[in-house]
Every structure is written in structure tokens, then in C-alpha cells.
Amino acid sequence: MTKTISIDPEIMGGEPCFYGTRVPIKNLFDHLEDGAPLDDFLQGFPRVSKDHIIDVIELAKKSLFKDLNENFTG
């Protein structure tokens, strides 16, 4: 995985952002939750690449399934 996420207290108050940008990761999930096309997000934030988005979604997926396996396996 390339450098995808940065957390720096000097950038956006330490909110996780796409690496090399001031675009919070949360913006991607808010955008998707609203049902807006991914291409619109990419056009609105040209410094964020599709590869970065895929990496973030993969990381979220791994985290979700890890949490599910640890907390809901019976």
C-alpha cells in the first residue's frame, strides 16, 4: 500500500487526510453516503487519486472485518 493517509496535528487539526492533501478521509465516506458518484469526488479533489480511494476503502474493509471477527464470532 502506498502512502495513503496522513495524520498531522498541524493539518486539519490532526484529522486523517489523504496523504499530501488537506482532504479529510471523512469527506470521501460522506460523499459516498450521500450517493454521489465517485467521479464527482475525484473531480472535486484532483489531488486525490483513484488508487488512494481504493487503498482507503480496502483499509476500512480490513478494519471492519477484523472488528467483526473479534467481537461477533461466536
N, CA, C and O atoms as a Maestro MAE file, in Angstrom:
{
 s_m_m2io_version
 :::
 2.0.0
}

f_m_ct {
 s_m_title
 :::
 protein
 m_atom[296] {
  # First column is atom index #
  i_m_mmod_type
  r_m_x_coord
  r_m_y_coord
  r_m_z_coord
  i_m_residue_number
  s_m_chain_name
  s_m_pdb_residue_name
  s_m_pdb_atom_name
  i_m_atomic_number
  :::
  1 25 0.849 -1.183 0.000 1 A "MET " " N  " 7
  2 3 0.000 0.000 0.000 1 A "MET " " CA " 6
  3 2 0.892 1.244 0.000 1 A "MET " " C  " 6
  4 15 1.844 1.338 0.776 1 A "MET " " O  " 8
  5 25 0.576 2.176 -0.864 2 A "THR " " N  " 7
  6 3 1.332 3.414 -0.921 2 A "THR " " CA " 6
  7 2 0.959 4.279 0.279 2 A "THR " " C  " 6
  8 15 0.050 3.950 1.041 2 A "THR " " O  " 8
  9 25 1.668 5.381 0.430 3 A "LYS " " N  " 7
  10 3 1.283 6.324 1.476 3 A "LYS " " CA " 6
  11 2 -0.074 6.887 1.088 3 A "LYS " " C  " 6
  12 15 -0.215 7.562 0.069 3 A "LYS " " O  " 8
  13 25 -1.045 6.606 1.897 4 A "THR " " N  " 7
  14 3 -2.415 6.975 1.557 4 A "THR " " CA " 6
  15 2 -3.016 7.952 2.551 4 A "THR " " C  " 6
  16 15 -3.759 8.857 2.173 4 A "THR " " O  " 8
  17 25 -2.692 7.766 3.827 5 A "ILE " " N  " 7
  18 3 -3.301 8.571 4.881 5 A "ILE " " CA " 6
  19 2 -2.214 9.273 5.673 5 A "ILE " " C  " 6
  20 15 -1.172 8.693 5.979 5 A "ILE " " O  " 8
  21 25 -2.473 10.527 5.999 6 A "SER " " N  " 7
  22 3 -1.563 11.235 6.899 6 A "SER " " CA " 6
  23 2 -2.382 11.825 8.039 6 A "SER " " C  " 6
  24 15 -3.523 12.255 7.865 6 A "SER " " O  " 8
  25 25 -1.756 11.827 9.211 7 A "ILE " " N  " 7
  26 3 -2.361 12.438 10.391 7 A "ILE " " CA " 6
  27 2 -1.307 13.359 10.978 7 A "ILE " " C  " 6
  28 15 -0.275 12.912 11.479 7 A "ILE " " O  " 8
  29 25 -1.584 14.650 10.907 8 A "ASP " " N  " 7
  30 3 -0.640 15.664 11.361 8 A "ASP " " CA " 6
  31 2 -1.430 16.719 12.126 8 A "ASP " " C  " 6
  32 15 -2.361 17.309 11.576 8 A "ASP " " O  " 8
  33 25 -1.074 16.964 13.386 9 A "PRO " " N  " 7
  34 3 -1.821 17.944 14.176 9 A "PRO " " CA " 6
  35 2 -1.823 19.339 13.551 9 A "PRO " " C  " 6
  36 15 -2.684 20.161 13.866 9 A "PRO " " O  " 8
  37 25 -0.864 19.606 12.668 10 A "GLU " " N  " 7
  38 3 -0.769 20.917 12.021 10 A "GLU " " CA " 6
  39 2 -1.646 21.008 10.768 10 A "GLU " " C  " 6
  40 15 -1.811 22.093 10.209 10 A "GLU " " O  " 8
  41 25 -2.202 19.891 10.327 11 A "ILE " " N  " 7
  42 3 -3.028 19.879 9.117 11 A "ILE " " CA " 6
  43 2 -4.430 19.419 9.497 11 A "ILE " " C  " 6
  44 15 -4.615 18.304 9.983 11 A "ILE " " O  " 8
  45 25 -5.399 20.272 9.277 12 A "MET " " N  " 7
  46 3 -6.808 19.973 9.548 12 A "MET " " CA " 6
  47 2 -7.019 19.486 10.986 12 A "MET " " C  " 6
  48 15 -7.872 18.637 11.242 12 A "MET " " O  " 8
  49 25 -6.242 20.027 11.911 13 A "GLY " " N  " 7
  50 3 -6.406 19.692 13.325 13 A "GLY " " CA " 6
  51 2 -6.130 18.242 13.662 13 A "GLY " " C  " 6
  52 15 -6.624 17.729 14.666 13 A "GLY " " O  " 8
  53 25 -5.338 17.573 12.823 14 A "GLY " " N  " 7
  54 3 -4.988 16.179 13.081 14 A "GLY " " CA " 6
  55 2 -5.983 15.174 12.530 14 A "GLY " " C  " 6
  56 15 -5.848 13.971 12.754 14 A "GLY " " O  " 8
  57 25 -6.981 15.663 11.809 15 A "GLU " " N  " 7
  58 3 -7.958 14.747 11.201 15 A "GLU " " CA " 6
  59 2 -7.258 13.937 10.104 15 A "GLU " " C  " 6
  60 15 -6.484 14.505 9.332 15 A "GLU " " O  " 8
  61 25 -7.510 12.629 10.017 16 A "PRO " " N  " 7
  62 3 -6.884 11.829 8.959 16 A "PRO " " CA " 6
  63 2 -7.249 12.375 7.575 16 A "PRO " " C  " 6
  64 15 -8.420 12.578 7.255 16 A "PRO " " O  " 8
  65 25 -6.211 12.606 6.769 17 A "CYS " " N  " 7
  66 3 -6.386 13.166 5.426 17 A "CYS " " CA " 6
  67 2 -5.709 12.271 4.400 17 A "CYS " " C  " 6
  68 15 -4.846 11.460 4.736 17 A "CYS " " O  " 8
  69 25 -6.112 12.430 3.148 18 A "PHE " " N  " 7
  70 3 -5.386 11.767 2.077 18 A "PHE " " CA " 6
  71 2 -3.973 12.334 2.066 18 A "PHE " " C  " 6
  72 15 -3.784 13.548 2.147 18 A "PHE " " O  " 8
  73 25 -2.991 11.460 1.967 19 A "TYR " " N  " 7
  74 3 -1.584 11.844 2.032 19 A "TYR " " CA " 6
  75 2 -1.278 12.938 1.005 19 A "TYR " " C  " 6
  76 15 -1.670 12.844 -0.158 19 A "TYR " " O  " 8
  77 25 -0.580 13.964 1.453 20 A "GLY " " N  " 7
  78 3 -0.160 15.054 0.576 20 A "GLY " " CA " 6
  79 2 -1.256 16.056 0.261 20 A "GLY " " C  " 6
  80 15 -1.084 16.914 -0.605 20 A "GLY " " O  " 8
  81 25 -2.394 15.952 0.965 21 A "THR " " N  " 7
  82 3 -3.506 16.878 0.730 21 A "THR " " CA " 6
  83 2 -4.042 17.372 2.071 21 A "THR " " C  " 6
  84 15 -3.584 16.967 3.140 21 A "THR " " O  " 8
  85 25 -5.012 18.248 1.975 22 A "ARG " " N  " 7
  86 3 -5.762 18.690 3.147 22 A "ARG " " CA " 6
  87 2 -7.201 18.171 3.062 22 A "ARG " " C  " 6
  88 15 -8.120 18.756 3.636 22 A "ARG " " O  " 8
  89 25 -7.376 17.074 2.345 23 A "VAL " " N  " 7
  90 3 -8.704 16.486 2.130 23 A "VAL " " CA " 6
  91 2 -8.939 15.394 3.171 23 A "VAL " " C  " 6
  92 15 -8.299 14.344 3.116 23 A "VAL " " O  " 8
  93 25 -9.846 15.628 4.118 24 A "PRO " " N  " 7
  94 3 -10.118 14.614 5.132 24 A "PRO " " CA " 6
  95 2 -10.705 13.335 4.525 24 A "PRO " " C  " 6
  96 15 -11.521 13.386 3.605 24 A "PRO " " O  " 8
  97 25 -10.275 12.197 5.058 25 A "ILE " " N  " 7
  98 3 -10.793 10.900 4.631 25 A "ILE " " CA " 6
  99 2 -12.309 10.861 4.827 25 A "ILE " " C  " 6
  100 15 -13.029 10.277 4.017 25 A "ILE " " O  " 8
  101 25 -12.783 11.480 5.895 26 A "LYS " " N  " 7
  102 3 -14.213 11.511 6.194 26 A "LYS " " CA " 6
  103 2 -15.009 12.071 5.021 26 A "LYS " " C  " 6
  104 15 -16.136 11.637 4.780 26 A "LYS " " O  " 8
  105 25 -14.443 13.028 4.287 27 A "ASN " " N  " 7
  106 3 -15.148 13.608 3.142 27 A "ASN " " CA " 6
  107 2 -15.519 12.544 2.116 27 A "ASN " " C  " 6
  108 15 -16.595 12.599 1.521 27 A "ASN " " O  " 8
  109 25 -14.629 11.574 1.909 28 A "LEU " " N  " 7
  110 3 -14.913 10.502 0.956 28 A "LEU " " CA " 6
  111 2 -16.134 9.709 1.411 28 A "LEU " " C  " 6
  112 15 -17.048 9.469 0.622 28 A "LEU " " O  " 8
  113 25 -16.151 9.303 2.677 29 A "PHE " " N  " 7
  114 3 -17.264 8.496 3.172 29 A "PHE " " CA " 6
  115 2 -18.565 9.295 3.208 29 A "PHE " " C  " 6
  116 15 -19.631 8.743 2.935 29 A "PHE " " O  " 8
  117 25 -18.495 10.580 3.539 30 A "ASP " " N  " 7
  118 3 -19.691 11.431 3.488 30 A "ASP " " CA " 6
  119 2 -20.219 11.506 2.058 30 A "ASP " " C  " 6
  120 15 -21.426 11.427 1.826 30 A "ASP " " O  " 8
  121 25 -19.309 11.659 1.114 31 A "HIS " " N  " 7
  122 3 -19.660 11.755 -0.300 31 A "HIS " " CA " 6
  123 2 -20.354 10.475 -0.767 31 A "HIS " " C  " 6
  124 15 -21.396 10.527 -1.420 31 A "HIS " " O  " 8
  125 25 -19.771 9.339 -0.427 32 A "LEU " " N  " 7
  126 3 -20.356 8.060 -0.828 32 A "LEU " " CA " 6
  127 2 -21.696 7.823 -0.140 32 A "LEU " " C  " 6
  128 15 -22.633 7.302 -0.746 32 A "LEU " " O  " 8
  129 25 -21.777 8.208 1.125 33 A "GLU " " N  " 7
  130 3 -23.019 8.045 1.880 33 A "GLU " " CA " 6
  131 2 -24.160 8.854 1.252 33 A "GLU " " C  " 6
  132 15 -25.319 8.442 1.288 33 A "GLU " " O  " 8
  133 25 -23.815 10.000 0.683 34 A "ASP " " N  " 7
  134 3 -24.815 10.842 0.022 34 A "ASP " " CA " 6
  135 2 -25.250 10.278 -1.329 34 A "ASP " " C  " 6
  136 15 -26.178 10.797 -1.950 34 A "ASP " " O  " 8
  137 25 -24.578 9.212 -1.785 35 A "GLY " " N  " 7
  138 3 -24.940 8.592 -3.054 35 A "GLY " " CA " 6
  139 2 -24.359 9.280 -4.274 35 A "GLY " " C  " 6
  140 15 -24.760 8.998 -5.403 35 A "GLY " " O  " 8
  141 25 -23.416 10.182 -4.050 36 A "ALA " " N  " 7
  142 3 -22.803 10.905 -5.166 36 A "ALA " " CA " 6
  143 2 -21.781 10.015 -5.871 36 A "ALA " " C  " 6
  144 15 -21.140 9.181 -5.232 36 A "ALA " " O  " 8
  145 25 -21.629 10.189 -7.176 37 A "PRO " " N  " 7
  146 3 -20.672 9.371 -7.927 37 A "PRO " " CA " 6
  147 2 -19.226 9.627 -7.489 37 A "PRO " " C  " 6
  148 15 -18.852 10.749 -7.147 37 A "PRO " " O  " 8
  149 25 -18.440 8.576 -7.508 38 A "LEU " " N  " 7
  150 3 -17.027 8.684 -7.151 38 A "LEU " " CA " 6
  151 2 -16.301 9.649 -8.080 38 A "LEU " " C  " 6
  152 15 -15.408 10.375 -7.645 38 A "LEU " " O  " 8
  153 25 -16.675 9.661 -9.346 39 A "ASP " " N  " 7
  154 3 -16.037 10.580 -10.296 39 A "ASP " " CA " 6
  155 2 -16.220 12.035 -9.881 39 A "ASP " " C  " 6
  156 15 -15.332 12.858 -10.109 39 A "ASP " " O  " 8
  157 25 -17.358 12.363 -9.277 40 A "ASP " " N  " 7
  158 3 -17.571 13.730 -8.793 40 A "ASP " " CA " 6
  159 2 -16.579 14.070 -7.686 40 A "ASP " " C  " 6
  160 15 -16.048 15.179 -7.637 40 A "ASP " " O  " 8
  161 25 -16.335 13.112 -6.802 41 A "PHE " " N  " 7
  162 3 -15.359 13.332 -5.729 41 A "PHE " " CA " 6
  163 2 -13.975 13.565 -6.327 41 A "PHE " " C  " 6
  164 15 -13.268 14.490 -5.927 41 A "PHE " " O  " 8
  165 25 -13.593 12.730 -7.281 42 A "LEU " " N  " 7
  166 3 -12.279 12.856 -7.914 42 A "LEU " " CA " 6
  167 2 -12.136 14.193 -8.631 42 A "LEU " " C  " 6
  168 15 -11.062 14.793 -8.603 42 A "LEU " " O  " 8
  169 25 -13.195 14.668 -9.269 43 A "GLN " " N  " 7
  170 3 -13.149 15.968 -9.942 43 A "GLN " " CA " 6
  171 2 -13.061 17.103 -8.934 43 A "GLN " " C  " 6
  172 15 -12.377 18.098 -9.170 43 A "GLN " " O  " 8
  173 25 -13.751 16.954 -7.816 44 A "GLY " " N  " 7
  174 3 -13.740 17.993 -6.790 44 A "GLY " " CA " 6
  175 2 -12.440 18.062 -6.010 44 A "GLY " " C  " 6
  176 15 -12.096 19.105 -5.455 44 A "GLY " " O  " 8
  177 25 -11.718 16.950 -5.968 45 A "PHE " " N  " 7
  178 3 -10.453 16.876 -5.231 45 A "PHE " " CA " 6
  179 2 -9.394 16.240 -6.133 45 A "PHE " " C  " 6
  180 15 -9.038 15.077 -5.940 45 A "PHE " " O  " 8
  181 25 -8.891 16.986 -7.110 46 A "PRO " " N  " 7
  182 3 -7.983 16.404 -8.113 46 A "PRO " " CA " 6
  183 2 -6.660 15.877 -7.557 46 A "PRO " " C  " 6
  184 15 -5.980 15.107 -8.236 46 A "PRO " " O  " 8
  185 25 -6.281 16.267 -6.354 47 A "ARG " " N  " 7
  186 3 -5.027 15.750 -5.779 47 A "ARG " " CA " 6
  187 2 -5.211 14.377 -5.150 47 A "ARG " " C  " 6
  188 15 -4.236 13.735 -4.759 47 A "ARG " " O  " 8
  189 25 -6.460 13.923 -5.051 48 A "VAL " " N  " 7
  190 3 -6.750 12.579 -4.547 48 A "VAL " " CA " 6
  191 2 -6.899 11.662 -5.756 48 A "VAL " " C  " 6
  192 15 -7.675 11.943 -6.670 48 A "VAL " " O  " 8
  193 25 -6.146 10.564 -5.750 49 A "SER " " N  " 7
  194 3 -6.206 9.635 -6.883 49 A "SER " " CA " 6
  195 2 -7.186 8.496 -6.601 49 A "SER " " C  " 6
  196 15 -7.540 8.227 -5.453 49 A "SER " " O  " 8
  197 25 -7.606 7.847 -7.658 50 A "LYS " " N  " 7
  198 3 -8.486 6.683 -7.509 50 A "LYS " " CA " 6
  199 2 -7.775 5.594 -6.714 50 A "LYS " " C  " 6
  200 15 -8.411 4.891 -5.928 50 A "LYS " " O  " 8
  201 25 -6.459 5.443 -6.908 51 A "ASP " " N  " 7
  202 3 -5.692 4.455 -6.139 51 A "ASP " " CA " 6
  203 2 -5.732 4.763 -4.647 51 A "ASP " " C  " 6
  204 15 -5.834 3.850 -3.827 51 A "ASP " " O  " 8
  205 25 -5.651 6.051 -4.287 52 A "HIS " " N  " 7
  206 3 -5.744 6.426 -2.875 52 A "HIS " " CA " 6
  207 2 -7.109 6.033 -2.310 52 A "HIS " " C  " 6
  208 15 -7.204 5.528 -1.191 52 A "HIS " " O  " 8
  209 25 -8.150 6.267 -3.081 53 A "ILE " " N  " 7
  210 3 -9.501 5.933 -2.626 53 A "ILE " " CA " 6
  211 2 -9.640 4.426 -2.434 53 A "ILE " " C  " 6
  212 15 -10.192 3.972 -1.431 53 A "ILE " " O  " 8
  213 25 -9.143 3.658 -3.388 54 A "ILE " " N  " 7
  214 3 -9.208 2.199 -3.278 54 A "ILE " " CA " 6
  215 2 -8.451 1.730 -2.044 54 A "ILE " " C  " 6
  216 15 -8.925 0.852 -1.324 54 A "ILE " " O  " 8
  217 25 -7.270 2.311 -1.792 55 A "ASP " " N  " 7
  218 3 -6.491 1.940 -0.604 55 A "ASP " " CA " 6
  219 2 -7.265 2.229 0.684 55 A "ASP " " C  " 6
  220 15 -7.267 1.412 1.604 55 A "ASP " " O  " 8
  221 25 -7.917 3.386 0.750 56 A "VAL " " N  " 7
  222 3 -8.680 3.753 1.949 56 A "VAL " " CA " 6
  223 2 -9.857 2.800 2.147 56 A "VAL " " C  " 6
  224 15 -10.123 2.369 3.269 56 A "VAL " " O  " 8
  225 25 -10.556 2.472 1.073 57 A "ILE " " N  " 7
  226 3 -11.690 1.552 1.185 57 A "ILE " " CA " 6
  227 2 -11.212 0.161 1.598 57 A "ILE " " C  " 6
  228 15 -11.865 -0.500 2.406 57 A "ILE " " O  " 8
  229 25 -10.085 -0.290 1.056 58 A "GLU " " N  " 7
  230 3 -9.529 -1.595 1.450 58 A "GLU " " CA " 6
  231 2 -9.151 -1.595 2.928 58 A "GLU " " C  " 6
  232 15 -9.408 -2.568 3.637 58 A "GLU " " O  " 8
  233 25 -8.544 -0.512 3.391 59 A "LEU " " N  " 7
  234 3 -8.174 -0.403 4.801 59 A "LEU " " CA " 6
  235 2 -9.423 -0.425 5.686 59 A "LEU " " C  " 6
  236 15 -9.440 -1.094 6.719 59 A "LEU " " O  " 8
  237 25 -10.457 0.296 5.286 60 A "ALA " " N  " 7
  238 3 -11.708 0.303 6.051 60 A "ALA " " CA " 6
  239 2 -12.331 -1.089 6.072 60 A "ALA " " C  " 6
  240 15 -12.851 -1.527 7.098 60 A "ALA " " O  " 8
  241 25 -12.276 -1.775 4.946 61 A "LYS " " N  " 7
  242 3 -12.825 -3.136 4.856 61 A "LYS " " CA " 6
  243 2 -12.086 -4.077 5.803 61 A "LYS " " C  " 6
  244 15 -12.714 -4.838 6.539 61 A "LYS " " O  " 8
  245 25 -10.752 -4.026 5.786 62 A "LYS " " N  " 7
  246 3 -9.958 -4.886 6.673 62 A "LYS " " CA " 6
  247 2 -10.262 -4.587 8.132 62 A "LYS " " C  " 6
  248 15 -10.402 -5.498 8.947 62 A "LYS " " O  " 8
  249 25 -10.361 -3.310 8.452 63 A "SER " " N  " 7
  250 3 -10.643 -2.904 9.827 63 A "SER " " CA " 6
  251 2 -12.027 -3.386 10.266 63 A "SER " " C  " 6
  252 15 -12.188 -3.875 11.384 63 A "SER " " O  " 8
  253 25 -13.015 -3.251 9.396 64 A "LEU " " N  " 7
  254 3 -14.368 -3.696 9.711 64 A "LEU " " CA " 6
  255 2 -14.410 -5.195 9.964 64 A "LEU " " C  " 6
  256 15 -14.976 -5.640 10.962 64 A "LEU " " O  " 8
  257 25 -13.811 -5.981 9.064 65 A "PHE " " N  " 7
  258 3 -13.868 -7.429 9.226 65 A "PHE " " CA " 6
  259 2 -13.052 -7.901 10.424 65 A "PHE " " C  " 6
  260 15 -13.418 -8.879 11.078 65 A "PHE " " O  " 8
  261 25 -11.957 -7.219 10.715 66 A "LYS " " N  " 7
  262 3 -11.184 -7.550 11.916 66 A "LYS " " CA " 6
  263 2 -12.046 -7.313 13.156 66 A "LYS " " C  " 6
  264 15 -12.097 -8.152 14.056 66 A "LYS " " O  " 8
  265 25 -12.718 -6.170 13.195 67 A "ASP " " N  " 7
  266 3 -13.584 -5.846 14.325 67 A "ASP " " CA " 6
  267 2 -14.736 -6.847 14.440 67 A "ASP " " C  " 6
  268 15 -15.063 -7.297 15.538 67 A "ASP " " O  " 8
  269 25 -15.340 -7.189 13.323 68 A "LEU " " N  " 7
  270 3 -16.434 -8.167 13.349 68 A "LEU " " CA " 6
  271 2 -15.955 -9.521 13.854 68 A "LEU " " C  " 6
  272 15 -16.619 -10.154 14.675 68 A "LEU " " O  " 8
  273 25 -14.808 -9.961 13.363 69 A "ASN " " N  " 7
  274 3 -14.277 -11.262 13.784 69 A "ASN " " CA " 6
  275 2 -13.912 -11.283 15.262 69 A "ASN " " C  " 6
  276 15 -14.092 -12.300 15.932 69 A "ASN " " O  " 8
  277 25 -13.402 -10.168 15.775 70 A "GLU " " N  " 7
  278 3 -13.004 -10.108 17.181 70 A "GLU " " CA " 6
  279 2 -14.200 -9.980 18.120 70 A "GLU " " C  " 6
  280 15 -14.157 -10.463 19.251 70 A "GLU " " O  " 8
  281 25 -15.262 -9.334 17.656 71 A "ASN " " N  " 7
  282 3 -16.362 -9.009 18.561 71 A "ASN " " CA " 6
  283 2 -17.654 -9.778 18.336 71 A "ASN " " C  " 6
  284 15 -18.527 -9.789 19.205 71 A "ASN " " O  " 8
  285 25 -17.788 -10.418 17.187 72 A "PHE " " N  " 7
  286 3 -19.062 -11.058 16.894 72 A "PHE " " CA " 6
  287 2 -18.928 -12.514 16.478 72 A "PHE " " C  " 6
  288 15 -19.878 -13.105 15.964 72 A "PHE " " O  " 8
  289 25 -17.760 -13.093 16.697 73 A "THR " " N  " 7
  290 3 -17.581 -14.502 16.384 73 A "THR " " CA " 6
  291 2 -18.054 -15.310 17.586 73 A "THR " " C  " 6
  292 15 -17.645 -15.054 18.718 73 A "THR " " O  " 8
  293 25 -18.889 -16.253 17.337 74 A "GLY " " N  " 7
  294 3 -19.429 -16.986 18.467 74 A "GLY " " CA " 6
  295 2 -19.387 -18.404 18.220 74 A "GLY " " C  " 6
  296 15 -19.805 -19.191 19.070 74 A "GLY " " O  " 8
  :::
 }
 m_bond[295] {
  # First column is bond index #
  i_m_from
  i_m_to
  i_m_order
  :::
  1 1 2 1
  2 2 3 1
  3 3 4 2
  4 3 5 1
  5 5 6 1
  6 6 7 1
  7 7 8 2
  8 7 9 1
  9 9 10 1
  10 10 11 1
  11 11 12 2
  12 11 13 1
  13 13 14 1
  14 14 15 1
  15 15 16 2
  16 15 17 1
  17 17 18 1
  18 18 19 1
  19 19 20 2
  20 19 21 1
  21 21 22 1
  22 22 23 1
  23 23 24 2
  24 23 25 1
  25 25 26 1
  26 26 27 1
  27 27 28 2
  28 27 29 1
  29 29 30 1
  30 30 31 1
  31 31 32 2
  32 31 33 1
  33 33 34 1
  34 34 35 1
  35 35 36 2
  36 35 37 1
  37 37 38 1
  38 38 39 1
  39 39 40 2
  40 39 41 1
  41 41 42 1
  42 42 43 1
  43 43 44 2
  44 43 45 1
  45 45 46 1
  46 46 47 1
  47 47 48 2
  48 47 49 1
  49 49 50 1
  50 50 51 1
  51 51 52 2
  52 51 53 1
  53 53 54 1
  54 54 55 1
  55 55 56 2
  56 55 57 1
  57 57 58 1
  58 58 59 1
  59 59 60 2
  60 59 61 1
  61 61 62 1
  62 62 63 1
  63 63 64 2
  64 63 65 1
  65 65 66 1
  66 66 67 1
  67 67 68 2
  68 67 69 1
  69 69 70 1
  70 70 71 1
  71 71 72 2
  72 71 73 1
  73 73 74 1
  74 74 75 1
  75 75 76 2
  76 75 77 1
  77 77 78 1
  78 78 79 1
  79 79 80 2
  80 79 81 1
  81 81 82 1
  82 82 83 1
  83 83 84 2
  84 83 85 1
  85 85 86 1
  86 86 87 1
  87 87 88 2
  88 87 89 1
  89 89 90 1
  90 90 91 1
  91 91 92 2
  92 91 93 1
  93 93 94 1
  94 94 95 1
  95 95 96 2
  96 95 97 1
  97 97 98 1
  98 98 99 1
  99 99 100 2
  100 99 101 1
  101 101 102 1
  102 102 103 1
  103 103 104 2
  104 103 105 1
  105 105 106 1
  106 106 107 1
  107 107 108 2
  108 107 109 1
  109 109 110 1
  110 110 111 1
  111 111 112 2
  112 111 113 1
  113 113 114 1
  114 114 115 1
  115 115 116 2
  116 115 117 1
  117 117 118 1
  118 118 119 1
  119 119 120 2
  120 119 121 1
  121 121 122 1
  122 122 123 1
  123 123 124 2
  124 123 125 1
  125 125 126 1
  126 126 127 1
  127 127 128 2
  128 127 129 1
  129 129 130 1
  130 130 131 1
  131 131 132 2
  132 131 133 1
  133 133 134 1
  134 134 135 1
  135 135 136 2
  136 135 137 1
  137 137 138 1
  138 138 139 1
  139 139 140 2
  140 139 141 1
  141 141 142 1
  142 142 143 1
  143 143 144 2
  144 143 145 1
  145 145 146 1
  146 146 147 1
  147 147 148 2
  148 147 149 1
  149 149 150 1
  150 150 151 1
  151 151 152 2
  152 151 153 1
  153 153 154 1
  154 154 155 1
  155 155 156 2
  156 155 157 1
  157 157 158 1
  158 158 159 1
  159 159 160 2
  160 159 161 1
  161 161 162 1
  162 162 163 1
  163 163 164 2
  164 163 165 1
  165 165 166 1
  166 166 167 1
  167 167 168 2
  168 167 169 1
  169 169 170 1
  170 170 171 1
  171 171 172 2
  172 171 173 1
  173 173 174 1
  174 174 175 1
  175 175 176 2
  176 175 177 1
  177 177 178 1
  178 178 179 1
  179 179 180 2
  180 179 181 1
  181 181 182 1
  182 182 183 1
  183 183 184 2
  184 183 185 1
  185 185 186 1
  186 186 187 1
  187 187 188 2
  188 187 189 1
  189 189 190 1
  190 190 191 1
  191 191 192 2
  192 191 193 1
  193 193 194 1
  194 194 195 1
  195 195 196 2
  196 195 197 1
  197 197 198 1
  198 198 199 1
  199 199 200 2
  200 199 201 1
  201 201 202 1
  202 202 203 1
  203 203 204 2
  204 203 205 1
  205 205 206 1
  206 206 207 1
  207 207 208 2
  208 207 209 1
  209 209 210 1
  210 210 211 1
  211 211 212 2
  212 211 213 1
  213 213 214 1
  214 214 215 1
  215 215 216 2
  216 215 217 1
  217 217 218 1
  218 218 219 1
  219 219 220 2
  220 219 221 1
  221 221 222 1
  222 222 223 1
  223 223 224 2
  224 223 225 1
  225 225 226 1
  226 226 227 1
  227 227 228 2
  228 227 229 1
  229 229 230 1
  230 230 231 1
  231 231 232 2
  232 231 233 1
  233 233 234 1
  234 234 235 1
  235 235 236 2
  236 235 237 1
  237 237 238 1
  238 238 239 1
  239 239 240 2
  240 239 241 1
  241 241 242 1
  242 242 243 1
  243 243 244 2
  244 243 245 1
  245 245 246 1
  246 246 247 1
  247 247 248 2
  248 247 249 1
  249 249 250 1
  250 250 251 1
  251 251 252 2
  252 251 253 1
  253 253 254 1
  254 254 255 1
  255 255 256 2
  256 255 257 1
  257 257 258 1
  258 258 259 1
  259 259 260 2
  260 259 261 1
  261 261 262 1
  262 262 263 1
  263 263 264 2
  264 263 265 1
  265 265 266 1
  266 266 267 1
  267 267 268 2
  268 267 269 1
  269 269 270 1
  270 270 271 1
  271 271 272 2
  272 271 273 1
  273 273 274 1
  274 274 275 1
  275 275 276 2
  276 275 277 1
  277 277 278 1
  278 278 279 1
  279 279 280 2
  280 279 281 1
  281 281 282 1
  282 282 283 1
  283 283 284 2
  284 283 285 1
  285 285 286 1
  286 286 287 1
  287 287 288 2
  288 287 289 1
  289 289 290 1
  290 290 291 1
  291 291 292 2
  292 291 293 1
  293 293 294 1
  294 294 295 1
  295 295 296 2
  :::
 }
}
